[in-house]
């Protein structure tokens, strides 16, 4: 149910006032009339109650979903609860809280992102659990030791007969070739703001989009273009993705992204590519993000 606005609730209170003979003499066009102020205060309190109940319902619905044992959401939450290096209680299949500080528990919970999908292998259903941890504000794969710990963890807490595949890998690599038309009153030929407030607004927007993608979510080219079109300094919303490719293999096998892509590892980052300096012949690293900035000017 939609929550009524404070103004709607206030108007209901004032409408009811008109039905009360005892209040017929209470009239004023002033917004600061005492009864007007009281109507607002009561309306705000009523709105707060509506809002509190709405939040309560959302939280209860979430708890109910999470209490459904052995759902995909349950397995995802259990992956996030994994504590590396802490022993499980063999009887309950859970971690004991005693003996560890809150910081020690948080540090041991290494899985920062997880997703669970059901796949079929040889006509048998398997749960495929993708995971990643966070280091220096970036998602990275679990180490071999950490992956082994997660596997043993799920082997102990899963229902008998459940087939589970745990997976963690380096981020998928992304190559983008973009043409961005800019307003020369706002941006310069390198895409930096002329006022000096941001040297790489376009690159930052792309990085933020990748960082905020739901883990194992869908990278959608049209969404990215829409974000770039809304950057201040983009001329007439002209942004063109000339090419987009992704890779998760070694050696690389680049796959063209037509409209969307779900990362094999569950997350993506701009590729760092090897090239040769045309002047010296030395090997160099170049970014997989190539942006051509073109000025769009008014013809006089």
C-alpha positions as a printed Julia matrix, in Angstrom:
300×3 Matrix{Float64}:
   0.0     0.0     0.0
   1.29    3.45   -0.95
   2.15    5.7     1.97
   0.04    8.91    1.98
   1.94   12.16    1.92
   2.07   14.5     4.89
   0.0    17.03    2.94
  -2.7    14.45    2.17
  -2.93   13.5     5.83
  -3.09   17.16    6.85
  -5.92   17.83    4.39
  -7.86   14.87    5.84
  -7.46   16.35    9.33
  -8.62   19.78    8.16
 -11.57   18.23    6.3
 -12.63   16.43    9.49
 -12.37   19.74   11.38
 -15.09   21.14    9.13
 -17.39   18.3    10.24
 -17.0    19.19   13.9
 -19.51   21.82   15.09
 -17.36   22.58   18.12
 -14.58   23.74   15.79
 -16.77   25.77   13.41
 -15.45   29.01   14.81
 -11.84   28.06   14.24
 -11.07   29.74   10.93
  -8.0    31.43    9.57
  -6.25   31.79    6.22
  -2.85   32.06    7.9
  -0.41   29.22    7.36
   0.9    29.76   10.88
  -2.51   29.59   12.52
  -2.28   27.4    15.62
  -4.75   24.77   14.35
  -2.89   24.66   11.01
   0.38   23.98   12.79
  -1.18   21.3    14.97
  -2.73   19.67   11.89
   0.74   19.52   10.32
   2.33   18.07   13.47
  -0.32   15.36   13.77
  -0.07   14.61   10.04
   3.71   14.24   10.34
   3.31   11.85   13.29
   0.79    9.8    11.32
   3.14    9.73    8.29
   5.99    8.58   10.55
   3.86    5.68   11.79
   2.97    4.72    8.2
   6.67    4.86    7.27
   7.73    2.82   10.31
   5.22    0.1     9.49
   6.36    0.07    5.86
   9.99   -0.41    6.92
   8.91   -3.08    9.42
   7.03   -4.97    6.68
  10.03   -4.82    4.32
  12.34   -6.14    7.05
   9.92   -8.92    8.04
   9.44   -9.99    4.42
  13.23  -10.16    4.06
  13.58  -12.23    7.25
  10.88  -14.62    6.08
  12.66  -15.09    2.74
  15.98  -15.68    4.48
  14.49  -18.2     6.91
  13.49  -20.49    4.07
  16.23  -23.05    4.52
  18.2   -24.2     1.51
  16.81  -21.65   -0.92
  19.3   -19.96   -3.24
  19.12  -16.87   -1.06
  19.95  -19.02    1.99
  23.05  -20.43    0.25
  24.12  -16.92   -0.79
  23.79  -15.65    2.77
  25.71  -18.63    4.1
  28.53  -17.87    1.65
  28.71  -14.34    3.04
  28.73  -15.77    6.59
  31.8   -17.97    5.91
  34.63  -17.22    8.36
  38.09  -18.2     7.13
  40.13  -19.9     9.81
  37.3   -20.23   12.37
  36.14  -23.77   13.22
  32.54  -24.86   12.78
  30.54  -26.46   15.54
  30.21  -30.04   14.24
  26.88  -30.49   16.03
  25.05  -27.34   14.96
  26.95  -26.58   11.75
  27.35  -22.96   12.82
  30.11  -20.78   14.18
  30.54  -20.25   17.88
  30.65  -16.6    18.88
  32.77  -17.13   21.95
  36.49  -16.49   21.81
  36.46  -13.95   18.97
  36.1   -10.19   19.0
  33.7    -8.46   16.64
  36.62   -7.22   14.54
  38.1   -10.71   14.32
  34.78  -12.08   13.1
  34.41   -9.32   10.49
  37.97   -9.84    9.26
  37.39  -13.59    8.95
  34.25  -13.07    6.84
  36.22  -12.79    3.62
  33.43  -13.31    1.06
  32.25   -9.83    0.07
  30.0   -10.8    -2.87
  28.25  -14.02   -3.8
  25.6   -15.28   -6.18
  23.93  -18.68   -6.5
  22.52  -20.18   -9.69
  21.16  -23.61  -10.46
  22.77  -25.37  -13.42
  22.41  -28.82  -14.96
  25.43  -31.07  -15.52
  24.95  -34.6   -16.87
  21.21  -34.29  -16.17
  21.83  -33.48  -12.5
  21.07  -30.17  -10.81
  24.0   -28.38   -9.2
  24.2   -25.17   -7.22
  26.84  -22.92   -8.76
  28.15  -20.44   -6.18
  30.25  -17.54   -7.45
  32.23  -15.53   -4.9
  34.7   -12.7    -4.61
  36.45  -10.91   -1.77
  37.43   -7.27   -1.44
  40.95   -5.88   -1.25
  41.8    -2.18   -1.4
  38.2    -1.4    -2.36
  38.37   -3.75   -5.35
  36.85   -7.18   -5.88
  39.38   -9.98   -6.33
  39.23  -13.77   -6.42
  39.63  -15.96   -3.34
  43.0   -17.63   -2.82
  43.35  -21.39   -3.22
  43.37  -21.78    0.57
  40.24  -19.66    0.93
  38.41  -21.57   -1.82
  39.32  -24.86   -0.15
  37.96  -23.54    3.14
  34.68  -22.51    1.51
  34.31  -25.93   -0.12
  34.72  -27.72    3.22
  32.35  -25.25    4.86
  29.56  -26.0     2.38
  30.31  -29.73    2.56
  29.38  -29.56    6.26
  26.31  -27.29    6.15
  24.59  -28.39    2.93
  21.69  -30.86    2.88
  22.67  -34.42    2.06
  22.76  -35.09   -1.67
  23.08  -31.45   -2.73
  25.69  -30.97   -5.44
  27.59  -27.71   -5.02
  30.23  -26.09   -7.22
  32.11  -23.19   -5.65
  33.81  -20.75   -8.01
  35.99  -17.67   -7.69
  38.09  -16.15  -10.44
  39.82  -12.99  -11.6
  37.51  -10.27  -12.96
  36.45  -10.55  -16.56
  38.34   -8.09  -18.76
  36.46   -5.41  -20.67
  37.54   -3.46  -23.75
  35.55   -0.39  -24.8
  36.04    1.93  -27.76
  33.86    5.02  -27.34
  33.28    8.22  -29.29
  32.18   11.07  -27.01
  31.03   14.43  -28.38
  31.73   17.22  -25.93
  30.73   20.81  -25.37
  33.98   22.84  -25.52
  32.51   25.36  -23.09
  32.58   22.68  -20.37
  35.15   20.02  -21.35
  38.51   20.16  -23.1
  39.92   17.92  -25.84
  40.97   15.33  -23.24
  37.53   15.15  -21.62
  38.6    17.1   -18.52
  36.36   19.77  -17.06
  37.65   23.23  -17.91
  36.81   24.48  -14.4
  39.3    21.96  -13.01
  36.76   20.13  -10.84
  37.2    16.74  -12.56
  39.94   15.6   -14.94
  38.23   12.37  -15.99
  34.43   12.62  -15.63
  33.75   10.16  -18.46
  36.26    7.57  -17.27
  35.01    7.95  -13.69
  31.4     7.4   -14.77
  32.38    4.15  -16.53
  34.37    2.97  -13.5
  31.45    3.79  -11.18
  29.03    1.9   -13.41
  31.19   -1.23  -13.29
  31.74   -0.88   -9.53
  28.02   -0.54   -8.83
  26.9    -3.45  -11.0
  25.13   -6.14   -9.03
  27.44   -9.1    -8.51
  26.83  -11.54  -11.36
  24.51   -8.89  -12.76
  24.06   -7.9   -16.36
  26.36   -5.34  -17.98
  24.05   -3.47  -20.39
  25.52   -1.21  -23.05
  22.41    0.95  -23.33
  22.53    1.65  -19.58
  26.16    2.73  -19.82
  25.43    4.98  -22.81
  22.54    6.58  -20.93
  24.86    7.37  -18.0
  27.48    8.91  -20.31
  24.85   10.95  -22.15
  23.85   12.55  -18.84
  27.36   13.76  -18.04
  27.5    17.55  -17.99
  29.46   18.53  -21.05
  28.14   15.78  -23.32
  26.96   17.62  -26.44
  23.42   16.78  -27.54
  23.65   13.39  -25.75
  25.94   12.07  -28.5
  27.85    9.04  -27.25
  28.67    6.03  -29.42
  30.1     2.69  -28.31
  32.08    1.73  -31.4
  33.05   -1.65  -29.96
  32.75   -3.6   -26.71
  34.48   -6.9   -25.98
  34.9    -9.13  -22.93
  37.31  -11.91  -22.03
  37.77  -14.33  -19.13
  40.24  -16.8   -20.64
  44.04  -17.05  -20.65
  45.23  -16.66  -23.38
  42.55  -14.14  -24.19
  39.61  -14.93  -26.44
  37.7   -11.69  -26.86
  33.94  -11.93  -27.32
  31.97   -9.08  -28.84
  29.27   -7.63  -26.61
  26.21   -6.94  -28.73
  23.91   -5.51  -26.06
  24.63   -7.11  -22.68
  27.02   -9.45  -20.88
  27.16  -11.38  -17.61
  30.71  -11.8   -16.35
  31.94  -15.36  -15.96
  33.53  -14.38  -12.64
  30.54  -12.26  -11.6
  32.36   -8.93  -11.96
  34.38   -6.95  -14.52
  37.15   -4.41  -14.85
  38.73   -2.46  -17.69
  41.47   -4.56  -19.29
  45.15   -3.67  -19.15
  46.62   -4.6   -22.52
  50.17   -5.18  -23.69
  51.42   -3.09  -26.59
  54.66   -1.84  -28.12
  55.92    1.73  -27.98
  56.07    2.86  -31.63
  59.1     5.06  -30.94
  61.28    2.78  -28.82
  59.88   -0.65  -29.53
  59.65   -1.33  -25.79
  56.66   -3.19  -24.37
  54.1    -0.92  -22.7
  50.73   -1.29  -21.0
  47.67    0.46  -22.4
  44.14    0.74  -21.1
  41.35   -1.27  -22.67
  39.22    1.87  -22.44
  39.77    4.05  -25.49
  37.73    7.25  -25.74
  37.86    9.63  -28.69
  36.7    13.07  -27.62
  35.22   15.16  -30.44
  34.23   18.78  -29.99
  30.76   19.74  -31.14
  30.59   23.43  -31.88
  27.92   25.82  -33.12
  28.53   27.03  -36.65
  28.59   30.83  -36.94
